[in-house]
Amino acid sequence: MSAFCCRSARFPLRLKATFHRAAAISRAARAFAALAIGLTGSIAGIGPASAQDYPSRPVRWVIGFPAGGSTDTLVRIMSEWLQSRLGQSVLVENKSGAGSNIATEAVINAAPDGYTLAAVTSANAINATVNKRTLTFDFLKELAPVAGLAQGPSVMVVHPSVPANSVSEFIAYAKANPGKINMGTPGVGTTGHMAGELFKAMAGVDLVHVPYRGSAPAVTDLIGGQIQVMFDAMVSTLPQIQSGKIRALAVTTATRSAVLPNVPAIAETVPGYEAIIWYGVGVPRGTPAEVVGKLHREINAGLTSAKMKAQLSDLGSTPIIVSPGEFWTFARSETEKWEKVIRQSGAKID
């Protein structure tokens, strides 16, 4: 009994202590909740400020082709400009393969924070048709446009051993040697590939497609004579043309290029032929509008600068200075155009 009374006497004291602890916990919980609300408001409030401070660390620019190609050359010119304007490093990452699809998908899956850029090119427009059945993404829906960069012709170039100094002579030579001429390309589904396939279909010649992982290794083999013909960007081929290591037969634009005024357009021999190559910039969909706007302004500032205009001109390219929406309208129209061209020309996709 005495023991029971003692235990009973202590129980109310424990209960009272429990109430005190509960009250203390409740006060702590309310304080934490207030702090959390305050933090939430603070975080919400720094959104615009963080966009204004962008970038606070290096930016990664992923391209789908190896170093030395046209995309790599143009991106590096612009990345140097952006570094000077943004105050942070802009690191070019060459993630080649699958006609640039690997690189594009990597950017789509990156955080939408402005720290991962995509090199959007005519290869994306072509791949939307060429690889429609196997692609796991729609670049027009899953990337957001930032800005255009440049556009220009590709050049039909041959090894000096090829006995042709004009498009008509090449067609005659190819028809006399069906299946014996190797046509190198930067890869399946690239602009260089489809420019070649379009030529094959419209000129009625049989060339053997030899795909590479980018234009740089293909040009190297063209110089070495392992392949005999290419349809590649002027940005990549111009130095080799000027040095005499390869011979230019024609440009792929509808009219001649001011950079190579004595080189005819393929259309002068094959009426209706045209294949331009273009480049631009995208980011993962959902990237803050303030970040996209800042990148767009700085890129367009570079494209209008006298230095960069001269650099692009020397490479046979002209700047694409448009709004993000206008660039995406252009990219969409190019995608639709290539779908029609591929279907109507009967160009083969291998």
Residue frames as qw, qx, qy, qz and C-alpha x, y, z in Angstrom:
[[0.000, 0.887, 0.462, 0.000, 0.00, 0.00, 0.00],
 [0.307, -0.809, 0.110, 0.490, 2.72, 2.36, 1.04],
 [0.417, -0.161, 0.602, 0.662, 4.65, 1.48, -2.10],
 [0.249, 0.604, 0.675, 0.344, 1.51, 2.02, -4.27],
 [0.096, -0.936, -0.273, 0.199, 0.92, 5.43, -2.63],
 [0.374, -0.610, 0.322, 0.619, 4.44, 6.49, -3.34],
 [0.364, 0.131, 0.692, 0.610, 4.15, 5.43, -7.00],
 [0.106, 0.780, 0.596, 0.161, 0.80, 7.24, -7.31],
 [0.226, -0.874, -0.087, 0.422, 2.22, 10.38, -5.75],
 [0.354, -0.410, 0.478, 0.691, 5.03, 10.45, -8.33],
 [0.415, 0.416, 0.725, 0.360, 2.74, 9.85, -11.40],
 [0.138, 0.933, 0.328, -0.047, 1.03, 13.33, -11.37],
 [0.284, -0.783, 0.287, 0.474, 4.47, 14.89, -11.12],
 [0.445, -0.088, 0.708, 0.542, 5.63, 12.94, -14.20],
 [0.315, 0.675, 0.636, 0.200, 2.45, 13.88, -16.07],
 [0.042, -0.957, -0.103, 0.267, 3.00, 17.54, -15.22],
 [0.362, -0.556, 0.508, 0.549, 6.58, 17.31, -16.44],
 [0.447, 0.264, 0.746, 0.416, 5.33, 15.70, -19.65],
 [0.195, 0.883, 0.427, -0.004, 2.92, 18.61, -20.19],
 [0.197, -0.864, 0.192, 0.422, 5.79, 21.05, -19.68],
 [0.421, -0.254, 0.680, 0.543, 7.94, 19.17, -22.21],
 [0.380, 0.548, 0.698, 0.260, 5.03, 19.04, -24.69],
 [0.070, 0.955, 0.214, -0.193, 4.51, 22.76, -24.32],
 [0.297, -0.685, 0.431, 0.507, 8.20, 23.36, -24.90],
 [0.442, 0.073, 0.768, 0.457, 8.14, 21.12, -28.00],
 [0.284, 0.774, 0.562, 0.061, 5.04, 22.94, -29.27],
 [0.053, -0.931, 0.054, 0.356, 6.76, 26.30, -28.85],
 [0.367, -0.435, 0.635, 0.522, 9.82, 24.96, -30.69],
 [0.436, 0.366, 0.762, 0.308, 7.61, 23.58, -33.47],
 [0.201, 0.911, 0.348, -0.096, 5.86, 26.92, -33.88],
 [0.194, -0.816, 0.310, 0.449, 9.21, 28.68, -33.97],
 [0.430, -0.148, 0.753, 0.476, 10.51, 26.23, -36.59],
 [0.383, 0.630, 0.659, 0.149, 7.34, 26.67, -38.68],
 [0.066, 0.958, 0.092, -0.265, 7.74, 30.42, -38.55],
 [0.307, -0.608, 0.545, 0.489, 11.37, 30.05, -39.58],
 [0.469, 0.169, 0.788, 0.360, 10.41, 27.73, -42.45],
 [0.301, 0.834, 0.464, -0.008, 7.80, 30.21, -43.69],
 [0.092, -0.907, 0.177, 0.371, 10.37, 32.97, -43.51],
 [0.403, -0.353, 0.698, 0.474, 12.90, 30.90, -45.43],
 [0.468, 0.469, 0.717, 0.219, 10.32, 30.00, -48.06],
 [0.190, 0.947, 0.222, -0.134, 9.55, 33.64, -48.58],
 [0.237, -0.771, 0.415, 0.422, 13.24, 34.46, -48.74],
 [0.487, -0.057, 0.768, 0.413, 13.91, 31.72, -51.28],
 [0.402, 0.700, 0.577, 0.122, 10.99, 32.87, -53.39],
 [0.028, 0.967, 0.044, -0.248, 12.31, 36.38, -53.20],
 [0.322, -0.629, 0.527, 0.473, 15.80, 35.56, -54.49],
 [0.729, 0.381, 0.546, 0.157, 14.59, 34.03, -57.76],
 [0.431, 0.888, 0.090, 0.136, 14.99, 37.16, -59.89],
 [0.237, -0.878, 0.408, 0.076, 18.17, 38.12, -58.03],
 [0.694, -0.251, 0.632, 0.236, 19.77, 34.74, -58.79],
 [0.668, 0.586, 0.398, 0.229, 18.89, 35.18, -62.46],
 [0.145, 0.980, -0.116, 0.068, 20.50, 38.63, -62.40],
 [0.408, -0.719, 0.557, 0.083, 23.61, 37.12, -60.81],
 [0.901, 0.175, 0.382, 0.105, 23.76, 34.32, -63.39],
 [0.898, -0.085, -0.431, 0.028, 26.16, 32.75, -63.99],
 [0.453, -0.796, 0.352, -0.195, 27.87, 32.16, -60.66],
 [0.658, -0.330, 0.653, 0.180, 29.84, 29.13, -61.89],
 [0.053, -0.300, 0.722, 0.621, 31.12, 27.73, -65.22],
 [0.732, 0.376, 0.146, -0.549, 28.62, 27.05, -68.00],
 [0.479, -0.127, 0.822, 0.280, 28.78, 23.85, -70.05],
 [0.559, 0.526, -0.166, -0.619, 28.07, 23.94, -73.81],
 [0.635, -0.053, 0.767, 0.070, 27.45, 20.46, -75.20],
 [0.493, 0.551, -0.349, -0.576, 27.89, 19.84, -78.92],
 [0.917, 0.072, 0.341, -0.192, 27.25, 16.64, -80.87],
 [0.796, 0.565, -0.128, 0.177, 30.41, 16.62, -82.96],
 [0.800, -0.276, -0.063, 0.530, 34.16, 16.28, -82.30],
 [0.220, -0.781, 0.115, 0.573, 36.68, 19.10, -82.14],
 [0.281, -0.264, 0.593, 0.707, 37.71, 20.68, -85.41],
 [0.208, 0.503, 0.774, 0.325, 34.32, 20.52, -87.13],
 [0.009, 0.507, 0.262, 0.821, 32.10, 23.42, -88.12],
 [0.546, -0.722, -0.352, -0.239, 29.86, 23.28, -85.04],
 [0.736, -0.419, -0.186, 0.498, 32.88, 23.11, -82.75],
 [0.426, 0.187, 0.095, 0.880, 34.56, 26.04, -84.52],
 [0.166, -0.606, -0.270, -0.729, 31.53, 28.35, -84.28],
 [0.667, -0.665, -0.333, -0.056, 30.68, 27.38, -80.70],
 [0.697, -0.276, -0.156, 0.643, 34.23, 28.09, -79.57],
 [0.208, 0.372, 0.132, 0.895, 34.15, 31.53, -81.20],
 [0.413, -0.652, -0.258, -0.582, 30.94, 32.35, -79.33],
 [0.771, -0.505, -0.341, 0.183, 32.03, 30.72, -76.06],
 [0.543, 0.008, -0.143, 0.827, 35.08, 32.98, -75.98],
 [0.096, -0.474, -0.160, -0.861, 32.80, 35.99, -76.38],
 [0.639, -0.601, -0.357, -0.319, 30.41, 34.80, -73.67],
 [0.739, -0.282, -0.359, 0.496, 33.24, 34.20, -71.22],
 [0.309, 0.138, -0.086, 0.937, 34.34, 37.82, -71.56],
 [0.310, -0.441, -0.228, -0.811, 30.76, 39.08, -71.13],
 [0.752, -0.483, -0.355, -0.274, 29.50, 36.76, -68.40],
 [0.177, -0.725, 0.542, -0.387, 32.65, 36.60, -66.28],
 [0.772, -0.242, 0.563, -0.167, 32.56, 32.81, -66.07],
 [0.129, -0.300, 0.854, 0.405, 34.15, 30.01, -68.08],
 [0.804, 0.312, 0.054, -0.504, 32.04, 28.54, -70.89],
 [0.366, -0.370, 0.840, 0.151, 33.33, 24.99, -71.29],
 [0.676, 0.346, -0.375, -0.532, 32.77, 23.25, -74.64],
 [0.572, -0.190, 0.787, -0.127, 32.02, 19.54, -74.28],
 [0.461, 0.340, -0.622, -0.534, 32.27, 17.42, -77.44],
 [0.567, 0.002, 0.767, -0.302, 29.81, 14.55, -77.05],
 [0.377, 0.364, -0.555, -0.646, 29.81, 13.13, -80.58],
 [0.097, 0.042, 0.993, 0.054, 27.78, 10.29, -82.05],
 [0.193, 0.541, 0.815, -0.082, 24.35, 9.44, -83.48],
 [0.195, 0.583, 0.420, 0.667, 24.21, 12.56, -85.61],
 [0.005, -0.354, 0.285, -0.891, 24.31, 14.78, -82.48],
 [0.648, -0.472, -0.412, -0.434, 21.37, 12.97, -80.81],
 [0.702, -0.259, -0.517, 0.415, 23.49, 11.85, -77.84],
 [0.259, 0.043, -0.228, 0.938, 24.50, 15.43, -77.05],
 [0.345, -0.361, -0.244, -0.831, 20.98, 16.78, -77.52],
 [0.723, -0.435, -0.511, -0.165, 19.49, 14.18, -75.19],
 [0.580, -0.150, -0.464, 0.652, 22.16, 14.94, -72.57],
 [0.008, 0.149, -0.100, 0.984, 21.12, 18.59, -72.53],
 [0.547, -0.389, -0.417, -0.613, 17.41, 17.75, -72.44],
 [0.770, -0.393, -0.497, 0.075, 18.04, 15.65, -69.32],
 [0.420, 0.122, -0.379, 0.816, 20.19, 18.32, -67.63],
 [0.144, -0.617, -0.543, 0.551, 18.91, 20.67, -64.91],
 [0.250, 0.755, 0.402, 0.454, 16.99, 23.63, -66.40],
 [0.434, -0.779, -0.166, 0.421, 19.18, 26.22, -64.71],
 [0.319, 0.940, -0.109, -0.044, 21.09, 27.78, -67.61],
 [0.361, -0.699, 0.597, 0.157, 24.34, 25.99, -66.87],
 [0.529, -0.006, 0.789, 0.312, 24.00, 23.50, -69.73],
 [0.416, 0.601, -0.136, -0.669, 23.62, 24.77, -73.31],
 [0.752, 0.227, 0.602, 0.141, 22.87, 22.80, -76.47],
 [0.010, 0.379, -0.510, -0.772, 24.26, 23.41, -79.92],
 [0.624, 0.483, 0.551, -0.271, 21.09, 23.15, -82.01],
 [0.056, -0.414, 0.594, 0.688, 21.87, 22.61, -85.70],
 [0.637, 0.281, -0.349, -0.627, 20.34, 21.53, -88.99],
 [0.293, 0.145, -0.945, 0.021, 21.28, 17.99, -87.95],
 [0.230, 0.176, 0.743, -0.603, 18.51, 18.15, -85.32],
 [0.567, 0.388, 0.012, -0.727, 15.97, 19.14, -87.99],
 [0.543, 0.333, -0.694, -0.337, 17.06, 16.25, -90.20],
 [0.131, 0.100, -0.949, 0.268, 17.18, 13.69, -87.40],
 [0.471, 0.146, 0.453, -0.743, 13.60, 14.51, -86.47],
 [0.792, 0.351, -0.152, -0.476, 12.68, 12.70, -89.71],
 [0.494, 0.450, -0.743, -0.015, 15.59, 10.33, -90.21],
 [0.253, 0.067, -0.890, 0.373, 15.32, 8.81, -86.73],
 [0.505, -0.310, -0.034, -0.805, 11.66, 9.50, -86.03],
 [0.848, -0.206, -0.426, -0.240, 10.96, 5.87, -85.04],
 [0.770, -0.103, -0.471, 0.417, 13.86, 5.56, -82.60],
 [0.124, 0.444, -0.267, 0.846, 14.25, 9.04, -81.13],
 [0.385, -0.470, -0.729, 0.315, 13.23, 9.29, -77.48],
 [0.125, -0.592, -0.270, 0.749, 12.77, 13.06, -77.59],
 [0.356, 0.782, 0.391, 0.330, 11.36, 15.92, -79.65],
 [0.489, -0.073, -0.132, 0.859, 13.97, 18.67, -79.59],
 [0.067, -0.455, -0.252, -0.851, 11.41, 21.34, -80.51],
 [0.605, -0.629, -0.327, -0.362, 9.31, 20.45, -77.45],
 [0.821, -0.469, -0.219, 0.241, 11.99, 19.51, -74.92],
 [0.507, -0.070, -0.045, 0.858, 14.50, 22.28, -75.55],
 [0.057, 0.909, 0.302, -0.282, 13.83, 26.00, -75.23],
 [0.599, 0.595, 0.105, 0.524, 15.28, 28.36, -77.86],
 [0.448, -0.640, -0.087, 0.618, 17.91, 30.91, -76.85],
 [0.149, 0.800, -0.220, -0.538, 19.34, 32.37, -80.05],
 [0.859, 0.500, 0.027, 0.103, 20.54, 31.70, -83.55],
 [0.581, -0.535, 0.319, 0.525, 24.24, 31.65, -84.38],
 [0.083, 0.554, -0.507, -0.655, 25.00, 31.39, -88.07],
 [0.822, 0.359, 0.429, -0.105, 24.11, 29.78, -91.37],
 [0.083, 0.687, -0.538, -0.481, 25.99, 29.10, -94.56],
 [0.817, 0.366, -0.318, -0.312, 26.67, 26.71, -97.39],
 [0.803, -0.276, 0.493, 0.190, 28.28, 23.33, -97.43],
 [0.273, 0.694, -0.517, -0.419, 30.76, 22.63, -100.18],
 [0.976, 0.186, 0.106, -0.027, 30.96, 19.64, -102.50],
 [0.057, -0.803, 0.585, 0.104, 34.65, 18.77, -102.26],
 [0.979, 0.187, -0.082, -0.007, 36.70, 15.96, -103.81],
 [0.698, -0.458, 0.358, 0.418, 40.16, 14.47, -103.45],
 [0.135, 0.727, -0.387, -0.551, 42.57, 15.87, -106.07],
 [0.230, -0.175, 0.903, 0.319, 42.84, 12.43, -107.68],
 [0.472, 0.541, 0.663, -0.213, 39.17, 12.51, -108.73],
 [0.300, 0.052, 0.524, 0.796, 39.12, 13.30, -112.49],
 [0.010, 0.771, 0.592, 0.234, 36.45, 15.98, -112.28],
 [0.260, -0.026, -0.144, 0.955, 36.65, 19.77, -112.17],
 [0.391, -0.122, -0.091, -0.908, 32.91, 20.45, -112.28],
 [0.608, 0.030, 0.593, -0.527, 29.66, 18.95, -111.07],
 [0.813, 0.428, -0.091, -0.385, 28.77, 17.72, -114.57],
 [0.468, 0.518, -0.714, 0.043, 32.15, 16.00, -114.92],
 [0.229, -0.259, 0.827, -0.444, 31.73, 14.40, -111.48],
 [0.758, 0.184, 0.339, -0.526, 28.26, 13.11, -112.39],
 [0.753, 0.498, -0.369, -0.221, 29.63, 11.59, -115.59],
 [0.233, 0.468, -0.816, 0.247, 32.52, 10.00, -113.68],
 [0.441, -0.128, 0.705, -0.541, 30.19, 8.64, -110.99],
 [0.825, 0.293, 0.118, -0.468, 27.80, 7.15, -113.55],
 [0.665, 0.511, -0.542, -0.053, 30.75, 5.43, -115.23],
 [0.340, 0.242, -0.813, 0.407, 31.86, 4.03, -111.85],
 [0.642, -0.496, -0.156, -0.564, 28.68, 3.12, -109.90],
 [0.879, -0.468, -0.071, -0.064, 29.30, 1.99, -106.33],
 [0.815, 0.134, -0.165, 0.540, 33.04, 2.70, -106.54],
 [0.158, 0.554, -0.164, 0.801, 33.18, 6.25, -105.14],
 [0.452, -0.424, -0.664, 0.419, 33.21, 6.68, -101.35],
 [0.116, -0.709, -0.141, -0.681, 31.20, 9.59, -99.96],
 [0.396, -0.130, -0.651, 0.634, 32.27, 10.57, -96.45],
 [0.303, -0.720, -0.279, -0.559, 29.87, 12.30, -94.06],
 [0.101, -0.477, 0.549, -0.679, 29.96, 13.58, -90.44],
 [0.198, 0.039, 0.902, -0.382, 27.53, 10.76, -89.58],
 [0.048, -0.433, -0.844, -0.312, 24.11, 9.32, -90.33],
 [0.139, -0.812, -0.565, 0.045, 21.39, 11.97, -90.27],
 [0.315, -0.537, -0.002, 0.782, 23.77, 14.93, -90.42],
 [0.387, 0.798, 0.035, -0.461, 23.39, 17.80, -92.87],
 [0.040, 0.581, -0.709, -0.396, 26.41, 16.52, -94.78],
 [0.330, 0.071, 0.940, 0.044, 24.81, 13.10, -95.07],
 [0.428, 0.642, 0.589, -0.239, 21.48, 14.38, -96.35],
 [0.227, 0.787, -0.252, -0.514, 23.15, 16.88, -98.70],
 [0.063, -0.370, 0.863, 0.338, 24.95, 13.91, -100.25],
 [0.335, 0.293, 0.893, -0.062, 21.85, 11.71, -100.36],
 [0.384, 0.756, 0.279, -0.451, 19.88, 14.53, -101.96],
 [0.157, 0.667, -0.536, -0.493, 22.60, 14.90, -104.59],
 [0.207, -0.110, 0.956, 0.176, 22.62, 11.15, -105.26],
 [0.383, 0.508, 0.740, -0.218, 18.85, 11.11, -105.72],
 [0.337, 0.826, 0.124, -0.434, 18.65, 14.20, -107.90],
 [0.147, 0.688, -0.589, -0.397, 21.74, 13.48, -110.02],
 [0.952, 0.176, -0.049, -0.245, 21.02, 9.76, -110.31],
 [0.427, 0.572, -0.672, 0.198, 24.42, 8.53, -109.13],
 [0.903, -0.347, -0.251, -0.016, 25.48, 5.66, -106.86],
 [0.171, 0.659, -0.542, 0.492, 27.94, 6.74, -104.15],
 [0.698, -0.236, -0.646, 0.198, 28.96, 4.57, -101.19],
 [0.351, -0.833, 0.039, -0.427, 28.11, 6.25, -97.88],
 [0.668, 0.023, -0.540, 0.512, 30.94, 6.18, -95.32],
 [0.367, -0.863, -0.152, -0.312, 29.77, 7.78, -92.04],
 [0.474, 0.238, -0.516, 0.672, 32.22, 9.23, -89.50],
 [0.406, -0.686, -0.513, 0.318, 31.85, 10.62, -85.98],
 [0.111, -0.857, -0.038, 0.502, 32.03, 14.23, -87.14],
 [0.607, 0.794, -0.009, 0.010, 33.42, 16.13, -90.10],
 [0.147, -0.839, 0.519, 0.074, 37.00, 16.55, -88.84],
 [0.569, -0.265, 0.763, 0.153, 37.98, 12.85, -89.16],
 [0.695, 0.547, 0.466, 0.024, 36.10, 12.62, -92.47],
 [0.310, 0.934, -0.163, -0.062, 38.01, 15.59, -93.92],
 [0.359, -0.647, 0.660, 0.131, 41.26, 14.01, -92.74],
 [0.655, 0.067, 0.739, 0.140, 40.42, 10.84, -94.68],
 [0.562, 0.792, 0.234, -0.040, 39.36, 12.88, -97.72],
 [0.048, 0.893, -0.429, -0.128, 42.78, 14.54, -97.72],
 [0.432, -0.422, 0.792, 0.089, 44.35, 11.09, -97.39],
 [0.402, 0.277, -0.663, -0.567, 42.32, 9.67, -100.26],
 [0.141, 0.087, 0.963, -0.213, 40.40, 7.04, -98.26],
 [0.353, 0.672, 0.609, -0.227, 37.18, 8.73, -99.40],
 [0.420, 0.227, 0.453, 0.753, 36.70, 10.66, -102.62],
 [0.094, -0.513, -0.303, -0.797, 33.88, 13.16, -102.05],
 [0.194, -0.419, -0.677, 0.573, 32.16, 15.07, -99.24],
 [0.100, -0.713, -0.339, -0.606, 29.37, 17.63, -98.84],
 [0.561, -0.429, -0.476, 0.524, 30.60, 19.48, -95.78],
 [0.124, -0.944, -0.235, 0.195, 30.28, 22.90, -94.15],
 [0.471, 0.762, -0.121, 0.428, 32.42, 25.66, -95.60],
 [0.427, -0.827, 0.295, -0.216, 33.56, 26.39, -92.04],
 [0.832, -0.333, 0.430, 0.108, 35.34, 23.01, -92.00],
 [0.820, 0.311, 0.355, 0.325, 36.49, 22.76, -95.60],
 [0.269, 0.962, -0.011, 0.045, 37.60, 26.29, -96.50],
 [0.322, -0.784, 0.502, 0.170, 41.15, 26.05, -95.05],
 [0.667, -0.090, 0.697, 0.248, 41.74, 22.77, -96.90],
 [0.574, 0.720, 0.369, 0.125, 40.32, 24.19, -100.13],
 [0.085, 0.982, -0.166, -0.037, 42.55, 27.26, -99.89],
 [0.432, -0.619, 0.629, 0.184, 45.62, 25.10, -99.24],
 [0.531, 0.461, -0.575, -0.418, 44.87, 22.94, -102.28],
 [0.221, -0.214, 0.934, -0.181, 44.56, 19.73, -100.27],
 [0.374, 0.435, 0.816, -0.071, 41.01, 19.19, -101.58],
 [0.049, 0.090, 0.462, 0.881, 39.14, 20.59, -104.57],
 [0.337, 0.422, 0.495, -0.681, 35.85, 22.48, -104.39],
 [0.184, 0.268, 0.782, 0.531, 33.38, 21.62, -107.15],
 [0.228, -0.557, -0.422, -0.678, 30.31, 23.52, -105.95],
 [0.143, -0.093, 0.576, -0.799, 28.42, 25.04, -103.00],
 [0.039, -0.348, -0.937, 0.001, 25.13, 23.63, -101.76],
 [0.165, 0.544, 0.366, -0.737, 23.25, 26.92, -101.47],
 [0.562, 0.673, 0.480, -0.031, 20.91, 28.02, -104.27],
 [0.371, 0.914, -0.095, 0.130, 23.36, 30.77, -105.29],
 [0.698, 0.333, -0.361, 0.521, 27.12, 31.20, -105.19],
 [0.584, -0.700, -0.228, 0.341, 28.98, 32.23, -102.04],
 [0.139, 0.973, -0.150, 0.109, 30.82, 35.54, -101.83],
 [0.556, -0.650, 0.503, 0.122, 33.69, 33.71, -100.13],
 [0.484, -0.105, 0.763, 0.415, 34.17, 31.37, -103.11],
 [0.446, 0.602, 0.080, -0.657, 32.71, 33.43, -105.96],
 [0.349, 0.474, -0.669, -0.454, 34.31, 31.31, -108.69],
 [0.071, 0.020, 0.994, -0.081, 32.79, 28.10, -107.32],
 [0.418, -0.207, -0.458, -0.757, 29.34, 27.46, -108.81],
 [0.606, -0.121, 0.500, -0.607, 26.23, 26.31, -106.98],
 [0.296, 0.038, 0.949, 0.107, 25.20, 22.68, -107.48],
 [0.434, 0.615, 0.529, -0.392, 21.83, 24.08, -108.58],
 [0.254, 0.679, -0.354, -0.591, 23.48, 25.47, -111.70],
 [0.206, 0.264, -0.891, -0.308, 23.89, 21.87, -112.87],
 [0.192, -0.328, -0.924, 0.051, 21.18, 20.12, -110.83],
 [0.226, -0.418, -0.151, -0.867, 18.19, 22.52, -110.85],
 [0.678, -0.541, -0.238, -0.437, 16.35, 22.83, -107.56],
 [0.772, -0.133, -0.481, 0.394, 19.17, 21.49, -105.40],
 [0.079, -0.720, 0.255, -0.641, 19.74, 23.31, -102.08],
 [0.790, -0.405, -0.428, 0.168, 21.03, 22.30, -98.66],
 [0.029, 0.769, -0.308, 0.559, 22.09, 24.93, -96.11],
 [0.648, -0.211, -0.617, 0.393, 23.66, 24.29, -92.74],
 [0.199, -0.737, 0.026, -0.646, 22.73, 26.33, -89.68],
 [0.510, -0.074, -0.671, 0.532, 23.55, 26.60, -85.99],
 [0.336, -0.679, -0.059, -0.650, 21.87, 27.97, -82.88],
 [0.108, 0.224, -0.759, 0.602, 21.57, 27.65, -79.11],
 [0.653, -0.448, -0.405, -0.458, 19.04, 25.90, -76.87],
 [0.103, -0.340, 0.731, -0.583, 18.62, 25.06, -73.18],
 [0.102, -0.267, -0.952, 0.107, 16.50, 22.51, -71.27],
 [0.303, -0.579, -0.443, -0.614, 12.81, 23.42, -71.28],
 [0.606, -0.702, -0.371, 0.057, 11.95, 25.15, -67.99],
 [0.544, -0.013, -0.154, 0.825, 15.10, 27.26, -67.79],
 [0.070, -0.728, -0.385, 0.563, 14.20, 30.64, -66.18],
 [0.442, 0.810, 0.317, 0.221, 13.14, 33.26, -68.70],
 [0.161, -0.961, 0.185, 0.128, 15.54, 35.78, -67.14],
 [0.589, -0.414, 0.593, 0.360, 18.48, 33.44, -67.79],
 [0.607, 0.437, 0.573, 0.334, 17.37, 32.76, -71.38],
 [0.194, 0.964, 0.175, 0.056, 16.99, 36.50, -71.90],
 [0.331, -0.830, 0.362, 0.265, 20.47, 37.25, -70.61],
 [0.624, -0.121, 0.658, 0.405, 22.07, 34.59, -72.82],
 [0.494, 0.676, 0.499, 0.223, 20.09, 35.81, -75.82],
 [0.038, 0.996, -0.006, -0.082, 21.19, 39.41, -75.34],
 [0.411, -0.686, 0.509, 0.319, 24.85, 38.52, -74.96],
 [0.637, 0.120, 0.672, 0.357, 24.87, 36.14, -77.94],
 [0.405, 0.810, 0.383, 0.184, 23.21, 38.71, -80.21],
 [0.150, -0.948, 0.190, 0.207, 25.64, 41.35, -78.98],
 [0.547, -0.382, 0.628, 0.400, 28.45, 39.08, -80.12],
 [0.572, 0.415, 0.640, 0.303, 26.86, 38.44, -83.50],
 [0.244, 0.938, 0.222, 0.103, 26.56, 42.17, -84.15],
 [0.430, -0.760, 0.273, 0.403, 30.14, 42.94, -83.08],
 [0.462, 0.778, -0.353, -0.237, 32.53, 43.87, -85.88],
 [0.146, -0.521, 0.841, 0.016, 35.06, 41.26, -84.78],
 [0.547, 0.082, 0.820, -0.149, 32.66, 38.32, -84.86],
 [0.652, 0.664, 0.173, -0.322, 31.00, 39.41, -88.10],
 [0.298, 0.743, -0.568, -0.192, 34.45, 39.39, -89.70],
 [0.299, -0.310, 0.899, -0.072, 35.23, 35.97, -88.22],
 [0.650, 0.341, 0.629, -0.255, 31.99, 34.50, -89.54],
 [0.549, 0.765, -0.098, -0.321, 32.45, 36.11, -92.94],
 [0.073, 0.639, -0.752, -0.145, 35.93, 34.61, -93.25],
 [0.342, -0.064, 0.932, -0.102, 34.34, 31.20, -92.63],
 [0.174, -0.127, -0.731, -0.648, 31.65, 31.74, -95.26],
 [0.199, -0.525, -0.812, 0.159, 28.87, 32.14, -92.69],
 [0.132, -0.494, -0.097, -0.854, 26.33, 34.86, -91.96],
 [0.051, -0.006, 0.732, -0.680, 24.93, 35.53, -88.46],
 [0.320, -0.524, -0.714, -0.336, 21.38, 34.59, -87.49],
 [0.050, 0.006, -0.436, 0.899, 20.24, 37.53, -85.35],
 [0.464, -0.402, -0.529, -0.586, 16.66, 36.82, -84.27],
 [0.541, -0.440, 0.371, -0.613, 14.53, 36.46, -81.15],
 [0.289, -0.172, 0.929, -0.151, 14.29, 33.05, -79.43],
 [0.631, 0.407, 0.534, -0.388, 10.77, 32.57, -80.84],
 [0.553, 0.715, -0.237, -0.356, 11.86, 33.48, -84.35],
 [0.057, 0.511, -0.853, -0.087, 14.76, 31.04, -84.15],
 [0.423, 0.049, 0.876, -0.227, 12.39, 28.23, -83.11],
 [0.648, 0.591, 0.221, -0.426, 9.99, 29.10, -85.92],
 [0.384, 0.689, -0.559, -0.255, 12.93, 28.79, -88.31],
 [0.147, -0.318, 0.933, -0.078, 14.03, 25.48, -86.77],
 [0.586, 0.283, 0.669, -0.359, 10.49, 24.12, -87.05],
 [0.623, 0.677, -0.052, -0.389, 10.21, 25.20, -90.70],
 [0.209, 0.603, -0.756, -0.147, 13.56, 23.54, -91.46],
 [0.376, -0.085, 0.899, -0.209, 12.37, 20.32, -89.81],
 [0.653, 0.496, 0.436, -0.372, 9.22, 20.33, -91.93],
 [0.452, 0.739, -0.360, -0.347, 11.23, 21.16, -95.06],
 [0.023, 0.465, -0.882, -0.074, 13.66, 18.27, -94.62],
 [0.543, 0.137, 0.779, -0.283, 10.81, 15.85, -93.97],
 [0.660, 0.647, 0.166, -0.345, 9.32, 16.81, -97.34],
 [0.286, 0.734, -0.574, -0.223, 12.70, 16.76, -99.11],
 [0.243, -0.307, 0.919, -0.053, 13.57, 13.30, -97.80],
 [0.605, 0.322, 0.672, -0.280, 10.17, 11.93, -98.75],
 [0.593, 0.738, 0.078, -0.314, 9.94, 13.53, -102.19],
 [0.212, 0.741, -0.604, -0.204, 13.56, 12.95, -103.26],
 [0.976, 0.045, -0.196, -0.083, 13.59, 9.30, -102.33],
 [0.165, 0.683, -0.630, 0.332, 16.86, 9.87, -100.48],
 [0.829, -0.165, -0.533, 0.028, 17.91, 6.70, -98.66],
 [0.380, -0.735, 0.395, -0.399, 18.56, 6.64, -94.93],
 [0.842, 0.091, -0.522, 0.104, 21.03, 3.97, -93.87]]
